[in-house]
Amino acid sequence: MTKLIFRGTGDSMGVPRVYCDCEVCAEARATNENRRLRSSLQIEDQDAGTIWIDCGPDFSKQLESADLRSVDTLLITHAHFDHIGGLVEWADACRWTKQKGKAFAPSEVIGEILDRFPWLSNHIDFQSFDQPIMLGKWRASSWRVNHGKNGYAYAFRFEHAEKSCNWVYCSDSIGLTVEMQQPLADLDLLVLGTSFYHEPFAYETRSVYDVLEAIELVKLWEPKRTILTHMSHDIDLRRGYDLPEQMEFARTGMSITI
């Protein structure tokens, strides 16, 4: 059995935004329904232990919420601060506990991380995720995706070795080519990043799909279930959005079993 727990469902600034007094940010401060830390996913697997996707600046808060002091394996999608900002803190924790962290990321992502924080390798063992790896009975693979004006990121596909079950985590993408869309076929679950319901800004200035675009894309990809994450303060979880059947917004702490 494998459990997925959404520890972070927010975009790069999270919700509430420190500068903002909009209705969603105000609600997030008051009652927390829309409070969203930076995007991350906890995977609990009976064979692989605790796997964590991305290590943003809210990593320590997320571990506290999970009642954890460490993780067994970290997967990193790309080297933007909202996805790696917690690595310095994790490395320091590894130093004090005399443990060596284990992190998998594509080679170019590792290079970017260590260019900025070269000392992290003293306490974290960074291993290449250019080729598929086994995490318990899950065969995990990565592929490069367009991240719009923000360059590139990676998405991860998980295929079970014994059961017919496939799922993908793709938090930061837009404008995927036909080739980039191929691993999104035949999915039991798609976790997809959508920052806005309808993003009004010029396409060339954007970096993540919006909800309306996601609705059209899942018609092509036909996953059995879609969960939307990486949400900005444009998304109000108290509203009734007209989402297709089998599509929903992730909520902080939401847990599903696959």
Protein Blocks (a to p, Z undefined) as FASTA:
>chain_A
ZZdddfbfcdfkopadfkbccfklmmmmmnommgccddddddddfklopadehjafklmm
mmmmnopabdfbdcdfbfcfklmmmmmmmmmmmmmnopacdddddfklmmmmmmmmmmlm
mmpccddfkbccdehjaccddddddehjnopadddddddfkbccdddddfbgghiafklm
mmmgoifbdcdddfbfbdcbdfklpcbdcfklmmmmmmmnopabdcdehiafkbcfkbcc
dddehiacddehiacdZZ
